[in-house]
């Protein structure tokens, strides 16, 4: 068997995944913190003030990565949910449901920082702008998935029902992504491109990339830890979990 295929098969084993998550989650957390610390430091002390917005623009280094992560996590959750529904892979059910609280947190940060940024720029904390409104709907979808998963006692049935909602909800992602193109709104258009030339000063891009990488590393650590907890809860009656608990005493 191909080594990569064999590794994926092994990863689907609950004991193997537990060891994998326990080993790599702390590394992902640590690297994420270090990279984000550099990104925030550079954003505050190396990047010049914006010629129009002054220093208030610096909130974009939290707002933009959080917004991108809110979409990325939902898309990944839908992929895991689809795999779990088609191939009945329990680990993908666990990973899909572990994505939901993390994605919801990124969405809350996006909405909060957007409101803080919008107040001095637009003169209001909130406007029913297409981008803002669709992002709020995304938060409701996340909360709906979390609520549905916790409302059903059977974990596998709960994951399948919540996963189906995630798959249906993925149609919202392109609406959020292209809302500033399709509709005339207060929200500014795309000014940052990781591929191609951005319309912001070049010195502003490296800290943003650091924040994007850092948030993804933090997400990996959070995903592994949440999935490991759910995995242990589901497998609590198995001998390998009892052995693990005994080994820590």
C-alpha positions as a Markdown table, in Angstrom:
| # | Residue | x | y | z |
|---|---|---|---|---|
| 1 | Unk | 0.0 | 0.0 | 0.0 |
| 2 | Unk | 1.2 | 3.5 | -0.8 |
| 3 | Unk | 2.7 | 5.1 | 2.4 |
| 4 | Unk | 0.5 | 8.2 | 2.2 |
| 5 | Unk | -2.6 | 6.1 | 1.8 |
| 6 | Unk | -1.5 | 3.8 | 4.7 |
| 7 | Unk | -1.0 | 6.9 | 6.9 |
| 8 | Unk | -4.5 | 8.2 | 6.1 |
| 9 | Unk | -5.9 | 4.8 | 7.0 |
| 10 | Unk | -4.0 | 4.8 | 10.3 |
| 11 | Unk | -5.1 | 8.3 | 11.0 |
| 12 | Unk | -8.7 | 7.1 | 10.9 |
| 13 | Unk | -8.0 | 4.8 | 13.9 |
| 14 | Unk | -9.1 | 6.5 | 17.1 |
| 15 | Unk | -6.0 | 5.5 | 19.2 |
| 16 | Unk | -3.7 | 6.6 | 16.4 |
| 17 | Unk | -5.5 | 9.9 | 15.9 |
| 18 | Unk | -5.3 | 10.5 | 19.7 |
| 19 | Unk | -1.6 | 10.1 | 19.7 |
| 20 | Unk | -1.2 | 12.3 | 16.6 |
| 21 | Unk | -3.3 | 15.1 | 18.0 |
| 22 | Unk | -1.6 | 15.0 | 21.4 |
| 23 | Unk | 1.8 | 15.3 | 19.7 |
| 24 | Unk | 1.2 | 18.0 | 17.1 |
| 25 | Unk | -1.5 | 20.3 | 18.6 |
| 26 | Unk | 0.9 | 21.9 | 21.0 |
| 27 | Unk | 3.4 | 22.6 | 18.2 |
| 28 | Unk | 0.7 | 24.2 | 16.1 |
| 29 | Unk | -0.4 | 26.4 | 19.0 |
| 30 | Unk | 3.2 | 27.4 | 19.8 |
| 31 | Unk | 4.1 | 28.2 | 16.2 |
| 32 | Unk | 0.8 | 30.0 | 15.7 |
| 33 | Unk | 1.4 | 32.3 | 18.7 |
| 34 | Unk | 5.0 | 33.1 | 17.6 |
| 35 | Unk | 4.0 | 33.9 | 14.0 |
| 36 | Unk | 1.0 | 36.0 | 15.1 |
| 37 | Unk | 3.1 | 37.8 | 17.7 |
| 38 | Unk | 5.5 | 38.8 | 14.9 |
| 39 | Unk | 2.6 | 39.9 | 12.7 |
| 40 | Unk | 1.0 | 42.1 | 15.4 |
| 41 | Unk | 4.4 | 43.6 | 16.4 |
| 42 | Unk | 5.2 | 44.5 | 12.7 |
| 43 | Unk | 1.6 | 45.8 | 12.2 |
| 44 | Unk | 2.0 | 48.2 | 15.1 |
| 45 | Unk | 5.6 | 49.3 | 14.9 |
| 46 | Unk | 6.8 | 48.7 | 11.3 |
| 47 | Unk | 3.9 | 49.5 | 9.0 |
| 48 | Unk | 3.3 | 53.2 | 8.3 |
| 49 | Unk | -0.1 | 54.8 | 9.0 |
| 50 | Unk | -2.6 | 54.8 | 6.1 |
| 51 | Unk | -2.7 | 58.0 | 4.2 |
| 52 | Unk | -6.5 | 58.2 | 4.5 |
| 53 | Unk | -7.5 | 56.1 | 7.6 |
| 54 | Unk | -4.5 | 56.9 | 9.8 |
| 55 | Unk | -3.7 | 54.4 | 12.5 |
| 56 | Unk | -7.3 | 53.1 | 12.7 |
| 57 | Unk | -6.6 | 50.9 | 9.6 |
| 58 | Unk | -4.3 | 48.6 | 11.7 |
| 59 | Unk | -7.3 | 46.7 | 12.9 |
| 60 | Unk | -7.3 | 45.0 | 9.5 |
| 61 | Unk | -4.5 | 42.8 | 10.7 |
| 62 | Unk | -7.1 | 41.1 | 13.0 |
| 63 | Unk | -10.2 | 41.7 | 10.9 |
| 64 | Unk | -9.0 | 40.4 | 7.5 |
| 65 | Unk | -7.4 | 37.1 | 8.7 |
| 66 | Unk | -10.5 | 36.4 | 10.9 |
| 67 | Unk | -12.8 | 37.1 | 7.9 |
| 68 | Unk | -10.8 | 34.8 | 5.7 |
| 69 | Unk | -10.7 | 32.1 | 8.4 |
| 70 | Unk | -14.5 | 32.3 | 8.9 |
| 71 | Unk | -15.0 | 31.3 | 5.3 |
| 72 | Unk | -12.1 | 28.8 | 5.1 |
| 73 | Unk | -13.2 | 27.0 | 8.2 |
| 74 | Unk | -16.8 | 26.7 | 7.0 |
| 75 | Unk | -15.6 | 25.4 | 3.6 |
| 76 | Unk | -13.4 | 22.8 | 5.3 |
| 77 | Unk | -16.2 | 21.8 | 7.7 |
| 78 | Unk | -18.4 | 21.2 | 4.6 |
| 79 | Unk | -15.7 | 19.0 | 3.0 |
| 80 | Unk | -15.3 | 16.9 | 6.1 |
| 81 | Unk | -19.1 | 16.6 | 6.4 |
| 82 | Unk | -19.4 | 15.5 | 2.8 |
| 83 | Unk | -16.6 | 12.8 | 3.2 |
| 84 | Unk | -18.3 | 11.6 | 6.4 |
| 85 | Unk | -21.7 | 11.3 | 4.7 |
| 86 | Unk | -20.4 | 9.5 | 1.6 |
| 87 | Unk | -17.7 | 7.2 | 3.1 |
| 88 | Unk | -19.0 | 7.0 | 6.7 |
| 89 | Unk | -15.6 | 8.0 | 8.2 |
| 90 | Unk | -16.2 | 8.7 | 11.9 |
| 91 | Unk | -13.0 | 10.8 | 12.2 |
| 92 | Unk | -14.3 | 13.2 | 9.5 |
| 93 | Unk | -17.6 | 13.6 | 11.5 |
| 94 | Unk | -15.5 | 14.5 | 14.5 |
| 95 | Unk | -13.3 | 17.0 | 12.6 |
| 96 | Unk | -16.4 | 18.6 | 10.9 |
| 97 | Unk | -18.1 | 19.2 | 14.2 |
| 98 | Unk | -14.8 | 20.4 | 15.8 |
| 99 | Unk | -14.6 | 23.1 | 13.1 |
| 100 | Unk | -17.9 | 24.7 | 14.0 |
| 101 | Unk | -17.1 | 26.4 | 17.3 |
| 102 | Unk | -13.7 | 27.6 | 16.0 |
| 103 | Unk | -15.3 | 29.0 | 12.8 |
| 104 | Unk | -18.0 | 30.7 | 14.9 |
| 105 | Unk | -15.4 | 32.4 | 17.1 |
| 106 | Unk | -13.6 | 33.7 | 14.0 |
| 107 | Unk | -16.9 | 35.0 | 12.6 |
| 108 | Unk | -17.6 | 36.8 | 15.9 |
| 109 | Unk | -14.2 | 38.5 | 15.8 |
| 110 | Unk | -14.8 | 39.5 | 12.2 |
| 111 | Unk | -18.1 | 41.1 | 13.0 |
| 112 | Unk | -16.8 | 42.8 | 16.2 |
| 113 | Unk | -13.6 | 44.2 | 14.5 |
| 114 | Unk | -15.6 | 45.2 | 11.5 |
| 115 | Unk | -18.0 | 47.3 | 13.7 |
| 116 | Unk | -15.1 | 48.9 | 15.5 |
| 117 | Unk | -13.4 | 49.7 | 12.2 |
| 118 | Unk | -16.6 | 50.9 | 10.7 |
| 119 | Unk | -17.5 | 53.4 | 13.4 |
| 120 | Unk | -14.8 | 56.0 | 12.5 |
| 121 | Unk | -14.9 | 55.2 | 8.8 |
| 122 | Unk | -18.6 | 55.0 | 8.2 |
| 123 | Unk | -19.9 | 56.9 | 11.2 |
| 124 | Unk | -21.9 | 53.9 | 12.4 |
| 125 | Unk | -21.3 | 50.7 | 14.3 |
| 126 | Unk | -23.5 | 48.7 | 11.9 |
| 127 | Unk | -25.0 | 49.0 | 8.4 |
| 128 | Unk | -27.1 | 46.4 | 6.6 |
| 129 | Unk | -24.4 | 46.1 | 4.0 |
| 130 | Unk | -24.4 | 42.9 | 1.9 |
| 131 | Unk | -21.0 | 41.8 | 3.2 |
| 132 | Unk | -21.9 | 42.5 | 6.8 |
| 133 | Unk | -25.3 | 40.9 | 6.5 |
| 134 | Unk | -24.1 | 37.8 | 4.8 |
| 135 | Unk | -21.3 | 37.4 | 7.4 |
| 136 | Unk | -24.0 | 37.7 | 10.2 |
| 137 | Unk | -26.0 | 34.9 | 8.4 |
| 138 | Unk | -22.8 | 32.8 | 8.4 |
| 139 | Unk | -22.6 | 33.2 | 12.2 |
| 140 | Unk | -26.2 | 32.1 | 12.5 |
| 141 | Unk | -25.4 | 29.0 | 10.3 |
| 142 | Unk | -22.4 | 28.2 | 12.6 |
| 143 | Unk | -24.6 | 28.5 | 15.7 |
| 144 | Unk | -27.3 | 26.4 | 14.0 |
| 145 | Unk | -24.8 | 23.6 | 13.3 |
| 146 | Unk | -23.5 | 23.7 | 16.9 |
| 147 | Unk | -27.1 | 23.7 | 18.3 |
| 148 | Unk | -28.2 | 20.9 | 16.0 |
| 149 | Unk | -25.2 | 18.7 | 16.9 |
| 150 | Unk | -25.8 | 19.2 | 20.6 |
| 151 | Unk | -29.6 | 18.7 | 20.4 |
| 152 | Unk | -29.4 | 15.0 | 19.3 |
| 153 | Unk | -28.2 | 12.4 | 21.7 |
| 154 | Unk | -26.9 | 9.9 | 19.1 |
| 155 | Unk | -23.5 | 11.4 | 18.2 |
| 156 | Unk | -23.3 | 9.9 | 14.7 |
| 157 | Unk | -26.8 | 10.9 | 13.8 |
| 158 | Unk | -26.2 | 14.4 | 15.2 |
| 159 | Unk | -23.0 | 14.7 | 13.2 |
| 160 | Unk | -24.8 | 13.6 | 10.0 |
| 161 | Unk | -27.7 | 16.1 | 10.5 |
| 162 | Unk | -25.4 | 19.0 | 11.3 |
| 163 | Unk | -23.0 | 18.0 | 8.5 |
| 164 | Unk | -25.9 | 18.2 | 6.0 |
| 165 | Unk | -26.7 | 21.7 | 7.2 |
| 166 | Unk | -23.0 | 22.6 | 6.7 |
| 167 | Unk | -23.0 | 21.3 | 3.1 |
| 168 | Unk | -26.2 | 23.2 | 2.3 |
| 169 | Unk | -24.8 | 26.4 | 3.9 |
| 170 | Unk | -21.7 | 26.4 | 1.8 |
| 171 | Unk | -23.6 | 28.2 | -1.0 |
| 172 | Unk | -23.3 | 31.3 | 1.2 |
| 173 | Unk | -19.5 | 31.5 | 0.9 |
| 174 | Unk | -19.3 | 32.8 | -2.7 |
| 175 | Unk | -22.1 | 35.3 | -1.8 |
| 176 | Unk | -19.9 | 36.7 | 1.1 |
| 177 | Unk | -16.7 | 36.6 | -1.0 |
| 178 | Unk | -18.1 | 38.5 | -4.0 |
| 179 | Unk | -20.8 | 40.6 | -2.4 |
| 180 | Unk | -18.6 | 43.8 | -2.7 |
| 181 | Unk | -18.3 | 43.1 | -6.5 |
| 182 | Unk | -22.0 | 42.1 | -7.1 |
| 183 | Unk | -23.6 | 44.9 | -5.1 |
| 184 | Unk | -22.8 | 48.6 | -4.5 |
| 185 | Unk | -22.2 | 48.8 | -0.8 |
| 186 | Unk | -20.3 | 50.7 | 2.0 |
| 187 | Unk | -17.8 | 47.9 | 2.4 |
| 188 | Unk | -14.6 | 48.6 | 0.5 |
| 189 | Unk | -13.6 | 46.4 | -2.4 |
| 190 | Unk | -10.7 | 44.0 | -2.5 |
| 191 | Unk | -7.4 | 45.8 | -1.9 |
| 192 | Unk | -5.3 | 42.9 | -0.8 |
| 193 | Unk | -4.1 | 40.1 | -3.2 |
| 194 | Unk | -1.8 | 37.4 | -2.1 |
| 195 | Unk | -1.3 | 36.5 | -5.8 |
| 196 | Unk | -0.7 | 39.6 | -7.9 |
| 197 | Unk | -0.3 | 43.2 | -7.0 |
| 198 | Unk | -2.2 | 44.7 | -4.0 |
| 199 | Unk | -3.4 | 48.3 | -3.9 |
| 200 | Unk | -1.9 | 48.8 | -0.5 |
| 201 | Unk | 1.7 | 49.7 | 0.4 |
| 202 | Unk | 4.1 | 46.8 | 0.0 |
| 203 | Unk | 5.3 | 47.2 | 3.6 |
| 204 | Unk | 1.8 | 46.4 | 4.9 |
| 205 | Unk | 1.6 | 42.9 | 3.2 |
| 206 | Unk | 4.2 | 40.8 | 5.2 |
| 207 | Unk | 2.6 | 41.3 | 8.6 |
| 208 | Unk | -0.8 | 40.4 | 7.1 |
| 209 | Unk | 0.7 | 37.2 | 5.6 |
| 210 | Unk | 2.2 | 36.4 | 9.0 |
| 211 | Unk | -1.3 | 36.9 | 10.6 |
| 212 | Unk | -2.9 | 34.7 | 8.0 |
| 213 | Unk | -0.3 | 31.9 | 8.6 |
| 214 | Unk | -0.5 | 32.3 | 12.3 |
| 215 | Unk | -4.3 | 32.1 | 12.5 |
| 216 | Unk | -4.2 | 28.9 | 10.4 |
| 217 | Unk | -1.6 | 27.3 | 12.7 |
| 218 | Unk | -3.7 | 28.3 | 15.7 |
| 219 | Unk | -6.8 | 26.8 | 13.9 |
| 220 | Unk | -4.9 | 23.5 | 13.4 |
| 221 | Unk | -4.0 | 23.3 | 17.0 |
| 222 | Unk | -7.6 | 24.1 | 18.1 |
| 223 | Unk | -9.0 | 21.6 | 15.6 |
| 224 | Unk | -6.8 | 18.8 | 16.8 |
| 225 | Unk | -7.5 | 19.5 | 20.5 |
| 226 | Unk | -11.3 | 19.8 | 20.1 |
| 227 | Unk | -11.4 | 16.7 | 17.8 |
| 228 | Unk | -9.2 | 14.8 | 20.3 |
| 229 | Unk | -11.6 | 15.6 | 23.2 |
| 230 | Unk | -14.6 | 14.5 | 21.2 |
| 231 | Unk | -12.8 | 11.4 | 20.0 |
| 232 | Unk | -12.0 | 10.4 | 23.6 |
| 233 | Unk | -15.6 | 11.1 | 24.7 |
| 234 | Unk | -17.0 | 8.8 | 22.0 |
| 235 | Unk | -14.4 | 6.1 | 22.8 |
| 236 | Unk | -14.7 | 6.4 | 26.5 |
| 237 | Unk | -15.8 | 2.8 | 27.0 |
| 238 | Unk | -12.9 | 1.3 | 25.0 |
| 239 | Unk | -9.9 | -0.4 | 26.5 |
| 240 | Unk | -7.3 | 1.9 | 24.9 |
| 241 | Unk | -8.9 | 4.9 | 26.6 |
| 242 | Unk | -8.9 | 3.2 | 30.0 |
| 243 | Unk | -5.2 | 2.3 | 29.4 |
| 244 | Unk | -4.5 | 6.0 | 28.5 |
| 245 | Unk | -6.2 | 7.2 | 31.7 |
| 246 | Unk | -4.4 | 4.7 | 33.9 |
| 247 | Unk | -1.0 | 5.7 | 32.3 |
| 248 | Unk | -1.6 | 9.3 | 33.4 |
| 249 | Unk | -2.3 | 8.4 | 37.1 |
